[in-house]
C-alpha cells in the first residue's frame, strides 16, 4: 500500500472534476484504491431496498469516493491549497505545509 499525504480529518479542496472548487473535510480514506470521501462533495443517489432498519427503502443521497489526485490540502494559516512535505522534529516524522512551512 502506498503512503498518502491526505488523512482523515484534513480540510481539502477538489481541484478537478465535476465538483471542482468544493471544500470539505475528509471523512474516510481508502489506501488500497487511492480514494477519499469528502463531506458534502460528490453526492450520488443510491437506491436502497427496504430492510429491517429502513422499512421504507427509497433513494438516499450519499458521498461517493474521489481519487486522491483530485484533492489538494488546504493550509490552515493562509486558507489556500498547499503541497505536503515531511520533516523530522524532536525525533518524530511530521507533515509540513510547503507554503507556510508549518506542521500540519
PDB file as gemmi writes it, atoms N, CA and C in Angstrom:
CRYST1    1.000    1.000    1.000  90.00  90.00  90.00 P 1                      
ATOM      1  N   UNK A   1       0.829  -1.186   0.000  1.00  0.00           N  
ATOM      2  CA  UNK A   1       0.000   0.000   0.000  1.00  0.00           C  
ATOM      3  C   UNK A   1       0.872   1.248   0.000  1.00  0.00           C  
ATOM      4  N   UNK A   2       0.425   2.244  -0.718  1.00  0.00           N  
ATOM      5  CA  UNK A   2       1.169   3.486  -0.829  1.00  0.00           C  
ATOM      6  C   UNK A   2       0.815   4.430   0.320  1.00  0.00           C  
ATOM      7  N   UNK A   3       1.806   5.170   0.806  1.00  0.00           N  
ATOM      8  CA  UNK A   3       1.557   6.166   1.852  1.00  0.00           C  
ATOM      9  C   UNK A   3       0.931   7.391   1.209  1.00  0.00           C  
ATOM     10  N   UNK A   4      -0.179   7.863   1.767  1.00  0.00           N  
ATOM     11  CA  UNK A   4      -0.895   9.011   1.227  1.00  0.00           C  
ATOM     12  C   UNK A   4      -0.628  10.239   2.071  1.00  0.00           C  
ATOM     13  N   UNK A   5      -0.678  11.401   1.438  1.00  0.00           N  
ATOM     14  CA  UNK A   5      -0.402  12.654   2.134  1.00  0.00           C  
ATOM     15  C   UNK A   5      -1.668  13.297   2.681  1.00  0.00           C  
ATOM     16  N   UNK A   6      -2.816  12.725   2.352  1.00  0.00           N  
ATOM     17  CA  UNK A   6      -4.095  13.227   2.863  1.00  0.00           C  
ATOM     18  C   UNK A   6      -4.631  12.205   3.859  1.00  0.00           C  
ATOM     19  N   UNK A   7      -5.063  12.702   5.026  1.00  0.00           N  
ATOM     20  CA  UNK A   7      -5.543  11.824   6.083  1.00  0.00           C  
ATOM     21  C   UNK A   7      -6.971  12.207   6.471  1.00  0.00           C  
ATOM     22  N   UNK A   8      -7.634  11.330   7.204  1.00  0.00           N  
ATOM     23  CA  UNK A   8      -8.974  11.580   7.707  1.00  0.00           C  
ATOM     24  C   UNK A   8      -8.951  12.809   8.617  1.00  0.00           C  
ATOM     25  N   UNK A   9      -9.901  13.725   8.413  1.00  0.00           N  
ATOM     26  CA  UNK A   9      -9.984  14.937   9.222  1.00  0.00           C  
ATOM     27  C   UNK A   9      -9.360  16.151   8.570  1.00  0.00           C  
ATOM     28  N   UNK A  10      -8.582  15.970   7.503  1.00  0.00           N  
ATOM     29  CA  UNK A  10      -7.976  17.100   6.797  1.00  0.00           C  
ATOM     30  C   UNK A  10      -9.046  17.884   6.037  1.00  0.00           C  
ATOM     31  N   UNK A  11      -8.829  19.178   5.892  1.00  0.00           N  
ATOM     32  CA  UNK A  11      -9.693  20.007   5.056  1.00  0.00           C  
ATOM     33  C   UNK A  11      -9.054  20.084   3.681  1.00  0.00           C  
ATOM     34  N   UNK A  12      -9.830  19.740   2.647  1.00  0.00           N  
ATOM     35  CA  UNK A  12      -9.298  19.676   1.292  1.00  0.00           C  
ATOM     36  C   UNK A  12     -10.185  20.460   0.326  1.00  0.00           C  
ATOM     37  N   UNK A  13      -9.604  20.790  -0.835  1.00  0.00           N  
ATOM     38  CA  UNK A  13     -10.343  21.407  -1.932  1.00  0.00           C  
ATOM     39  C   UNK A  13     -10.242  20.470  -3.126  1.00  0.00           C  
ATOM     40  N   UNK A  14     -11.362  20.285  -3.830  1.00  0.00           N  
ATOM     41  CA  UNK A  14     -11.363  19.451  -5.023  1.00  0.00           C  
ATOM     42  C   UNK A  14     -10.845  20.303  -6.172  1.00  0.00           C  
ATOM     43  N   UNK A  15      -9.807  19.810  -6.870  1.00  0.00           N  
ATOM     44  CA  UNK A  15      -9.134  20.612  -7.896  1.00  0.00           C  
ATOM     45  C   UNK A  15      -9.444  20.154  -9.307  1.00  0.00           C  
ATOM     46  N   UNK A  16     -10.215  19.060  -9.460  1.00  0.00           N  
ATOM     47  CA  UNK A  16     -10.536  18.574 -10.801  1.00  0.00           C  
ATOM     48  C   UNK A  16     -11.857  17.819 -10.760  1.00  0.00           C  
ATOM     49  N   UNK A  17     -12.545  17.801 -11.887  1.00  0.00           N  
ATOM     50  CA  UNK A  17     -13.777  17.043 -11.998  1.00  0.00           C  
ATOM     51  C   UNK A  17     -15.013  17.917 -11.885  1.00  0.00           C  
ATOM     52  N   UNK A  18     -16.164  17.269 -11.783  1.00  0.00           N  
ATOM     53  CA  UNK A  18     -17.455  17.966 -11.742  1.00  0.00           C  
ATOM     54  C   UNK A  18     -17.610  18.845 -10.513  1.00  0.00           C  
ATOM     55  N   UNK A  19     -16.962  18.494  -9.426  1.00  0.00           N  
ATOM     56  CA  UNK A  19     -17.123  19.223  -8.170  1.00  0.00           C  
ATOM     57  C   UNK A  19     -15.918  20.108  -7.864  1.00  0.00           C  
ATOM     58  N   UNK A  20     -15.254  20.590  -8.896  1.00  0.00           N  
ATOM     59  CA  UNK A  20     -14.056  21.425  -8.755  1.00  0.00           C  
ATOM     60  C   UNK A  20     -14.377  22.676  -7.938  1.00  0.00           C  
ATOM     61  N   UNK A  21     -13.501  22.980  -6.964  1.00  0.00           N  
ATOM     62  CA  UNK A  21     -13.665  24.168  -6.136  1.00  0.00           C  
ATOM     63  C   UNK A  21     -14.380  23.924  -4.823  1.00  0.00           C  
ATOM     64  N   UNK A  22     -15.000  22.771  -4.648  1.00  0.00           N  
ATOM     65  CA  UNK A  22     -15.721  22.460  -3.420  1.00  0.00           C  
ATOM     66  C   UNK A  22     -14.721  22.116  -2.318  1.00  0.00           C  
ATOM     67  N   UNK A  23     -14.965  22.665  -1.122  1.00  0.00           N  
ATOM     68  CA  UNK A  23     -14.112  22.381   0.026  1.00  0.00           C  
ATOM     69  C   UNK A  23     -14.881  21.556   1.042  1.00  0.00           C  
ATOM     70  N   UNK A  24     -14.161  20.698   1.752  1.00  0.00           N  
ATOM     71  CA  UNK A  24     -14.798  19.885   2.775  1.00  0.00           C  
ATOM     72  C   UNK A  24     -13.781  19.105   3.578  1.00  0.00           C  
ATOM     73  N   UNK A  25     -14.289  18.430   4.583  1.00  0.00           N  
ATOM     74  CA  UNK A  25     -13.444  17.636   5.470  1.00  0.00           C  
ATOM     75  C   UNK A  25     -13.431  16.192   4.976  1.00  0.00           C  
ATOM     76  N   UNK A  26     -12.272  15.548   5.058  1.00  0.00           N  
ATOM     77  CA  UNK A  26     -12.138  14.163   4.630  1.00  0.00           C  
ATOM     78  C   UNK A  26     -12.767  13.264   5.692  1.00  0.00           C  
ATOM     79  N   UNK A  27     -13.759  12.462   5.279  1.00  0.00           N  
ATOM     80  CA  UNK A  27     -14.466  11.570   6.187  1.00  0.00           C  
ATOM     81  C   UNK A  27     -13.724  10.250   6.325  1.00  0.00           C  
ATOM     82  N   UNK A  28     -13.274   9.685   5.190  1.00  0.00           N  
ATOM     83  CA  UNK A  28     -12.527   8.430   5.236  1.00  0.00           C  
ATOM     84  C   UNK A  28     -11.592   8.347   4.039  1.00  0.00           C  
ATOM     85  N   UNK A  29     -10.562   7.510   4.176  1.00  0.00           N  
ATOM     86  CA  UNK A  29      -9.567   7.324   3.122  1.00  0.00           C  
ATOM     87  C   UNK A  29      -9.411   5.830   2.867  1.00  0.00           C  
ATOM     88  N   UNK A  30      -9.437   5.434   1.582  1.00  0.00           N  
ATOM     89  CA  UNK A  30      -9.205   4.050   1.179  1.00  0.00           C  
ATOM     90  C   UNK A  30      -7.814   3.989   0.543  1.00  0.00           C  
ATOM     91  N   UNK A  31      -6.826   3.481   1.288  1.00  0.00           N  
ATOM     92  CA  UNK A  31      -5.450   3.480   0.812  1.00  0.00           C  
ATOM     93  C   UNK A  31      -5.224   2.490  -0.316  1.00  0.00           C  
ATOM     94  N   UNK A  32      -5.992   1.415  -0.354  1.00  0.00           N  
ATOM     95  CA  UNK A  32      -5.821   0.416  -1.410  1.00  0.00           C  
ATOM     96  C   UNK A  32      -6.248   0.957  -2.768  1.00  0.00           C  
ATOM     97  N   UNK A  33      -7.326   1.740  -2.798  1.00  0.00           N  
ATOM     98  CA  UNK A  33      -7.857   2.266  -4.057  1.00  0.00           C  
ATOM     99  C   UNK A  33      -7.431   3.709  -4.326  1.00  0.00           C  
ATOM    100  N   UNK A  34      -6.661   4.321  -3.404  1.00  0.00           N  
ATOM    101  CA  UNK A  34      -6.225   5.727  -3.515  1.00  0.00           C  
ATOM    102  C   UNK A  34      -7.413   6.672  -3.635  1.00  0.00           C  
ATOM    103  N   UNK A  35      -8.433   6.448  -2.821  1.00  0.00           N  
ATOM    104  CA  UNK A  35      -9.634   7.281  -2.878  1.00  0.00           C  
ATOM    105  C   UNK A  35      -9.981   7.804  -1.495  1.00  0.00           C  
ATOM    106  N   UNK A  36     -10.705   8.935  -1.473  1.00  0.00           N  
ATOM    107  CA  UNK A  36     -11.140   9.529  -0.217  1.00  0.00           C  
ATOM    108  C   UNK A  36     -12.575  10.018  -0.369  1.00  0.00           C  
ATOM    109  N   UNK A  37     -13.315  10.028   0.733  1.00  0.00           N  
ATOM    110  CA  UNK A  37     -14.670  10.559   0.748  1.00  0.00           C  
ATOM    111  C   UNK A  37     -14.623  11.914   1.432  1.00  0.00           C  
ATOM    112  N   UNK A  38     -15.125  12.953   0.729  1.00  0.00           N  
ATOM    113  CA  UNK A  38     -15.129  14.320   1.240  1.00  0.00           C  
ATOM    114  C   UNK A  38     -16.556  14.683   1.632  1.00  0.00           C  
ATOM    115  N   UNK A  39     -16.702  15.259   2.835  1.00  0.00           N  
ATOM    116  CA  UNK A  39     -18.003  15.608   3.378  1.00  0.00           C  
ATOM    117  C   UNK A  39     -18.720  16.631   2.490  1.00  0.00           C  
ATOM    118  N   UNK A  40     -19.910  16.297   2.019  1.00  0.00           N  
ATOM    119  CA  UNK A  40     -20.730  17.215   1.242  1.00  0.00           C  
ATOM    120  C   UNK A  40     -20.346  17.355  -0.217  1.00  0.00           C  
ATOM    121  N   UNK A  41     -19.415  16.545  -0.702  1.00  0.00           N  
ATOM    122  CA  UNK A  41     -18.974  16.641  -2.097  1.00  0.00           C  
ATOM    123  C   UNK A  41     -19.219  15.328  -2.827  1.00  0.00           C  
ATOM    124  N   UNK A  42     -19.401  15.406  -4.133  1.00  0.00           N  
ATOM    125  CA  UNK A  42     -19.601  14.235  -4.989  1.00  0.00           C  
ATOM    126  C   UNK A  42     -20.782  13.394  -4.518  1.00  0.00           C  
ATOM    127  N   UNK A  43     -21.930  14.066  -4.295  1.00  0.00           N  
ATOM    128  CA  UNK A  43     -23.130  13.387  -3.834  1.00  0.00           C  
ATOM    129  C   UNK A  43     -23.745  12.569  -4.962  1.00  0.00           C  
ATOM    130  N   UNK A  44     -24.120  11.324  -4.646  1.00  0.00           N  
ATOM    131  CA  UNK A  44     -24.768  10.438  -5.610  1.00  0.00           C  
ATOM    132  C   UNK A  44     -26.065   9.920  -4.994  1.00  0.00           C  
ATOM    133  N   UNK A  45     -27.005   9.523  -5.861  1.00  0.00           N  
ATOM    134  CA  UNK A  45     -28.263   8.943  -5.404  1.00  0.00           C  
ATOM    135  C   UNK A  45     -28.123   7.428  -5.402  1.00  0.00           C  
ATOM    136  N   UNK A  46     -28.398   6.815  -4.254  1.00  0.00           N  
ATOM    137  CA  UNK A  46     -28.305   5.361  -4.134  1.00  0.00           C  
ATOM    138  C   UNK A  46     -29.697   4.815  -3.837  1.00  0.00           C  
ATOM    139  N   UNK A  47     -30.116   3.847  -4.633  1.00  0.00           N  
ATOM    140  CA  UNK A  47     -31.409   3.205  -4.412  1.00  0.00           C  
ATOM    141  C   UNK A  47     -31.246   2.123  -3.362  1.00  0.00           C  
ATOM    142  N   UNK A  48     -32.060   2.199  -2.284  1.00  0.00           N  
ATOM    143  CA  UNK A  48     -31.959   1.219  -1.211  1.00  0.00           C  
ATOM    144  C   UNK A  48     -33.213   0.369  -1.138  1.00  0.00           C  
ATOM    145  N   UNK A  49     -33.015  -0.950  -1.014  1.00  0.00           N  
ATOM    146  CA  UNK A  49     -34.142  -1.850  -0.834  1.00  0.00           C  
ATOM    147  C   UNK A  49     -34.676  -1.701   0.593  1.00  0.00           C  
ATOM    148  N   UNK A  50     -35.945  -1.924   0.787  1.00  0.00           N  
ATOM    149  CA  UNK A  50     -36.467  -1.922   2.158  1.00  0.00           C  
ATOM    150  C   UNK A  50     -35.794  -3.011   3.000  1.00  0.00           C  
ATOM    151  N   UNK A  51     -35.482  -2.683   4.235  1.00  0.00           N  
ATOM    152  CA  UNK A  51     -34.859  -3.648   5.148  1.00  0.00           C  
ATOM    153  C   UNK A  51     -35.451  -3.441   6.541  1.00  0.00           C  
ATOM    154  N   UNK A  52     -34.983  -4.197   7.495  1.00  0.00           N  
ATOM    155  CA  UNK A  52     -35.495  -4.079   8.861  1.00  0.00           C  
ATOM    156  C   UNK A  52     -35.151  -2.710   9.449  1.00  0.00           C  
ATOM    157  N   UNK A  53     -33.946  -2.224   9.171  1.00  0.00           N  
ATOM    158  CA  UNK A  53     -33.543  -0.926   9.718  1.00  0.00           C  
ATOM    159  C   UNK A  53     -34.141   0.231   8.936  1.00  0.00           C  
ATOM    160  N   UNK A  54     -34.456   0.017   7.651  1.00  0.00           N  
ATOM    161  CA  UNK A  54     -35.050   1.057   6.808  1.00  0.00           C  
ATOM    162  C   UNK A  54     -36.253   0.444   6.073  1.00  0.00           C  
ATOM    163  N   UNK A  55     -37.418   0.343   6.752  1.00  0.00           N  
ATOM    164  CA  UNK A  55     -38.548  -0.368   6.151  1.00  0.00           C  
ATOM    165  C   UNK A  55     -39.133   0.334   4.920  1.00  0.00           C  
ATOM    166  N   UNK A  56     -38.930   1.627   4.800  1.00  0.00           N  
ATOM    167  CA  UNK A  56     -39.475   2.376   3.668  1.00  0.00           C  
ATOM    168  C   UNK A  56     -38.652   2.166   2.396  1.00  0.00           C  
ATOM    169  N   UNK A  57     -37.326   2.052   2.544  1.00  0.00           N  
ATOM    170  CA  UNK A  57     -36.459   1.969   1.362  1.00  0.00           C  
ATOM    171  C   UNK A  57     -36.388   3.329   0.694  1.00  0.00           C  
ATOM    172  N   UNK A  58     -36.156   3.376  -0.619  1.00  0.00           N  
ATOM    173  CA  UNK A  58     -36.169   4.636  -1.356  1.00  0.00           C  
ATOM    174  C   UNK A  58     -34.797   5.049  -1.840  1.00  0.00           C  
ATOM    175  N   UNK A  59     -34.699   6.332  -2.218  1.00  0.00           N  
ATOM    176  CA  UNK A  59     -33.465   6.884  -2.780  1.00  0.00           C  
ATOM    177  C   UNK A  59     -32.757   7.701  -1.705  1.00  0.00           C  
ATOM    178  N   UNK A  60     -31.490   7.389  -1.481  1.00  0.00           N  
ATOM    179  CA  UNK A  60     -30.685   8.050  -0.443  1.00  0.00           C  
ATOM    180  C   UNK A  60     -29.527   8.783  -1.105  1.00  0.00           C  
ATOM    181  N   UNK A  61     -29.278  10.025  -0.680  1.00  0.00           N  
ATOM    182  CA  UNK A  61     -28.119  10.790  -1.161  1.00  0.00           C  
ATOM    183  C   UNK A  61     -26.938  10.492  -0.246  1.00  0.00           C  
ATOM    184  N   UNK A  62     -25.785  10.169  -0.848  1.00  0.00           N  
ATOM    185  CA  UNK A  62     -24.583   9.920  -0.054  1.00  0.00           C  
ATOM    186  C   UNK A  62     -23.347  10.333  -0.842  1.00  0.00           C  
ATOM    187  N   UNK A  63     -22.216  10.502  -0.121  1.00  0.00           N  
ATOM    188  CA  UNK A  63     -20.965  10.905  -0.755  1.00  0.00           C  
ATOM    189  C   UNK A  63     -20.304   9.698  -1.413  1.00  0.00           C  
ATOM    190  N   UNK A  64     -19.777   9.923  -2.609  1.00  0.00           N  
ATOM    191  CA  UNK A  64     -19.031   8.886  -3.317  1.00  0.00           C  
ATOM    192  C   UNK A  64     -17.541   9.213  -3.220  1.00  0.00           C  
ATOM    193  N   UNK A  65     -16.666   8.204  -3.317  1.00  0.00           N  
ATOM    194  CA  UNK A  65     -15.226   8.455  -3.208  1.00  0.00           C  
ATOM    195  C   UNK A  65     -14.678   9.235  -4.399  1.00  0.00           C  
ATOM    196  N   UNK A  66     -13.650  10.036  -4.128  1.00  0.00           N  
ATOM    197  CA  UNK A  66     -12.913  10.785  -5.147  1.00  0.00           C  
ATOM    198  C   UNK A  66     -11.466  10.297  -5.133  1.00  0.00           C  
ATOM    199  N   UNK A  67     -10.807  10.364  -6.280  1.00  0.00           N  
ATOM    200  CA  UNK A  67      -9.405   9.957  -6.325  1.00  0.00           C  
ATOM    201  C   UNK A  67      -8.554  10.998  -5.600  1.00  0.00           C  
ATOM    202  N   UNK A  68      -7.532  10.533  -4.911  1.00  0.00           N  
ATOM    203  CA  UNK A  68      -6.651  11.395  -4.117  1.00  0.00           C  
ATOM    204  C   UNK A  68      -5.991  12.481  -4.977  1.00  0.00           C  
ATOM    205  N   UNK A  69      -5.695  12.163  -6.240  1.00  0.00           N  
ATOM    206  CA  UNK A  69      -5.020  13.132  -7.109  1.00  0.00           C  
ATOM    207  C   UNK A  69      -5.902  14.337  -7.426  1.00  0.00           C  
ATOM    208  N   UNK A  70      -7.199  14.234  -7.194  1.00  0.00           N  
ATOM    209  CA  UNK A  70      -8.118  15.350  -7.446  1.00  0.00           C  
ATOM    210  C   UNK A  70      -8.349  16.205  -6.212  1.00  0.00           C  
ATOM    211  N   UNK A  71      -7.595  15.951  -5.138  1.00  0.00           N  
ATOM    212  CA  UNK A  71      -7.744  16.691  -3.887  1.00  0.00           C  
ATOM    213  C   UNK A  71      -6.458  17.436  -3.559  1.00  0.00           C  
ATOM    214  N   UNK A  72      -6.620  18.642  -3.004  1.00  0.00           N  
ATOM    215  CA  UNK A  72      -5.466  19.422  -2.543  1.00  0.00           C  
ATOM    216  C   UNK A  72      -5.722  19.844  -1.102  1.00  0.00           C  
ATOM    217  N   UNK A  73      -4.733  19.671  -0.258  1.00  0.00           N  
ATOM    218  CA  UNK A  73      -4.835  20.033   1.151  1.00  0.00           C  
ATOM    219  C   UNK A  73      -4.900  21.550   1.292  1.00  0.00           C  
ATOM    220  N   UNK A  74      -5.740  22.039   2.209  1.00  0.00           N  
ATOM    221  CA  UNK A  74      -5.854  23.475   2.448  1.00  0.00           C  
ATOM    222  C   UNK A  74      -5.014  23.833   3.663  1.00  0.00           C  
ATOM    223  N   UNK A  75      -4.171  24.850   3.490  1.00  0.00           N  
ATOM    224  CA  UNK A  75      -3.311  25.337   4.568  1.00  0.00           C  
ATOM    225  C   UNK A  75      -4.166  26.100   5.570  1.00  0.00           C  
ATOM    226  N   UNK A  76      -4.052  25.761   6.850  1.00  0.00           N  
ATOM    227  CA  UNK A  76      -4.865  26.394   7.889  1.00  0.00           C  
ATOM    228  C   UNK A  76      -4.522  27.869   8.059  1.00  0.00           C  
ATOM    229  N   UNK A  77      -3.279  28.242   7.819  1.00  0.00           N  
ATOM    230  CA  UNK A  77      -2.837  29.622   8.034  1.00  0.00           C  
ATOM    231  C   UNK A  77      -3.340  30.554   6.935  1.00  0.00           C  
ATOM    232  N   UNK A  78      -3.119  30.183   5.661  1.00  0.00           N  
ATOM    233  CA  UNK A  78      -3.470  31.081   4.559  1.00  0.00           C  
ATOM    234  C   UNK A  78      -4.831  30.782   3.950  1.00  0.00           C  
ATOM    235  N   UNK A  79      -5.350  29.574   4.164  1.00  0.00           N  
ATOM    236  CA  UNK A  79      -6.624  29.204   3.568  1.00  0.00           C  
ATOM    237  C   UNK A  79      -6.514  28.832   2.103  1.00  0.00           C  
ATOM    238  N   UNK A  80      -5.286  28.698   1.600  1.00  0.00           N  
ATOM    239  CA  UNK A  80      -5.049  28.349   0.205  1.00  0.00           C  
ATOM    240  C   UNK A  80      -4.530  26.912   0.132  1.00  0.00           C  
ATOM    241  N   UNK A  81      -4.552  26.333  -1.067  1.00  0.00           N  
ATOM    242  CA  UNK A  81      -4.064  24.963  -1.211  1.00  0.00           C  
ATOM    243  C   UNK A  81      -2.549  24.914  -1.066  1.00  0.00           C  
ATOM    244  N   UNK A  82      -2.058  23.783  -0.598  1.00  0.00           N  
ATOM    245  CA  UNK A  82      -0.627  23.607  -0.397  1.00  0.00           C  
ATOM    246  C   UNK A  82      -0.254  22.153  -0.663  1.00  0.00           C  
ATOM    247  N   UNK A  83       1.011  21.934  -0.946  1.00  0.00           N  
ATOM    248  CA  UNK A  83       1.524  20.579  -1.042  1.00  0.00           C  
ATOM    249  C   UNK A  83       2.052  20.165   0.330  1.00  0.00           C  
ATOM    250  N   UNK A  84       2.307  18.872   0.482  1.00  0.00           N  
ATOM    251  CA  UNK A  84       2.722  18.339   1.773  1.00  0.00           C  
ATOM    252  C   UNK A  84       4.140  17.816   1.691  1.00  0.00           C  
ATOM    253  N   UNK A  85       4.947  18.187   2.673  1.00  0.00           N  
ATOM    254  CA  UNK A  85       6.290  17.657   2.793  1.00  0.00           C  
ATOM    255  C   UNK A  85       6.450  17.015   4.160  1.00  0.00           C  
ATOM    256  N   UNK A  86       7.590  16.396   4.397  1.00  0.00           N  
ATOM    257  CA  UNK A  86       7.855  15.741   5.677  1.00  0.00           C  
ATOM    258  C   UNK A  86       9.164  16.239   6.253  1.00  0.00           C  
ATOM    259  N   UNK A  87       9.198  16.399   7.581  1.00  0.00           N  
ATOM    260  CA  UNK A  87      10.410  16.783   8.301  1.00  0.00           C  
ATOM    261  C   UNK A  87      10.468  15.970   9.585  1.00  0.00           C  
ATOM    262  N   UNK A  88      11.672  15.834  10.122  1.00  0.00           N  
ATOM    263  CA  UNK A  88      11.840  15.173  11.413  1.00  0.00           C  
ATOM    264  C   UNK A  88      12.034  16.252  12.460  1.00  0.00           C  
ATOM    265  N   UNK A  89      11.082  16.317  13.411  1.00  0.00           N  
ATOM    266  CA  UNK A  89      11.157  17.291  14.507  1.00  0.00           C  
ATOM    267  C   UNK A  89      11.034  16.536  15.822  1.00  0.00           C  
ATOM    268  N   UNK A  90      11.978  16.766  16.729  1.00  0.00           N  
ATOM    269  CA  UNK A  90      12.014  16.106  18.031  1.00  0.00           C  
ATOM    270  C   UNK A  90      11.965  14.584  17.908  1.00  0.00           C  
ATOM    271  N   UNK A  91      12.628  14.051  16.881  1.00  0.00           N  
ATOM    272  CA  UNK A  91      12.696  12.612  16.697  1.00  0.00           C  
ATOM    273  C   UNK A  91      11.457  12.000  16.062  1.00  0.00           C  
ATOM    274  N   UNK A  92      10.476  12.823  15.656  1.00  0.00           N  
ATOM    275  CA  UNK A  92       9.265  12.305  15.021  1.00  0.00           C  
ATOM    276  C   UNK A  92       9.128  12.871  13.622  1.00  0.00           C  
ATOM    277  N   UNK A  93       8.635  12.047  12.706  1.00  0.00           N  
ATOM    278  CA  UNK A  93       8.389  12.481  11.333  1.00  0.00           C  
ATOM    279  C   UNK A  93       7.014  13.150  11.291  1.00  0.00           C  
ATOM    280  N   UNK A  94       6.960  14.422  10.854  1.00  0.00           N  
ATOM    281  CA  UNK A  94       5.705  15.169  10.834  1.00  0.00           C  
ATOM    282  C   UNK A  94       5.430  15.711   9.437  1.00  0.00           C  
ATOM    283  N   UNK A  95       4.146  15.924   9.137  1.00  0.00           N  
ATOM    284  CA  UNK A  95       3.760  16.532   7.864  1.00  0.00           C  
ATOM    285  C   UNK A  95       3.908  18.044   7.977  1.00  0.00           C  
ATOM    286  N   UNK A  96       4.429  18.655   6.896  1.00  0.00           N  
ATOM    287  CA  UNK A  96       4.687  20.092   6.900  1.00  0.00           C  
ATOM    288  C   UNK A  96       4.093  20.704   5.636  1.00  0.00           C  
ATOM    289  N   UNK A  97       3.461  21.872   5.789  1.00  0.00           N  
ATOM    290  CA  UNK A  97       2.927  22.607   4.648  1.00  0.00           C  
ATOM    291  C   UNK A  97       4.082  23.212   3.871  1.00  0.00           C  
ATOM    292  N   UNK A  98       4.089  23.043   2.541  1.00  0.00           N  
ATOM    293  CA  UNK A  98       5.176  23.585   1.717  1.00  0.00           C  
ATOM    294  C   UNK A  98       5.091  25.101   1.618  1.00  0.00           C  
ATOM    295  N   UNK A  99       3.886  25.681   1.728  1.00  0.00           N  
ATOM    296  CA  UNK A  99       3.733  27.131   1.594  1.00  0.00           C  
ATOM    297  C   UNK A  99       4.111  27.863   2.877  1.00  0.00           C  
ATOM    298  N   UNK A 100       3.531  27.462   4.001  1.00  0.00           N  
ATOM    299  CA  UNK A 100       3.762  28.203   5.247  1.00  0.00           C  
ATOM    300  C   UNK A 100       4.846  27.581   6.123  1.00  0.00           C  
ATOM    301  N   UNK A 101       5.352  26.403   5.739  1.00  0.00           N  
ATOM    302  CA  UNK A 101       6.390  25.694   6.500  1.00  0.00           C  
ATOM    303  C   UNK A 101       5.943  25.338   7.924  1.00  0.00           C  
ATOM    304  N   UNK A 102       4.638  25.269   8.164  1.00  0.00           N  
ATOM    305  CA  UNK A 102       4.120  24.925   9.474  1.00  0.00           C  
ATOM    306  C   UNK A 102       3.726  23.449   9.546  1.00  0.00           C  
ATOM    307  N   UNK A 103       3.786  22.890  10.736  1.00  0.00           N  
ATOM    308  CA  UNK A 103       3.400  21.495  10.940  1.00  0.00           C  
ATOM    309  C   UNK A 103       1.884  21.384  10.803  1.00  0.00           C  
ATOM    310  N   UNK A 104       1.454  20.362  10.066  1.00  0.00           N  
ATOM    311  CA  UNK A 104       0.019  20.165   9.843  1.00  0.00           C  
ATOM    312  C   UNK A 104      -0.535  19.294  10.964  1.00  0.00           C  
TER     313      UNK A 104                                                      
END                                                                             
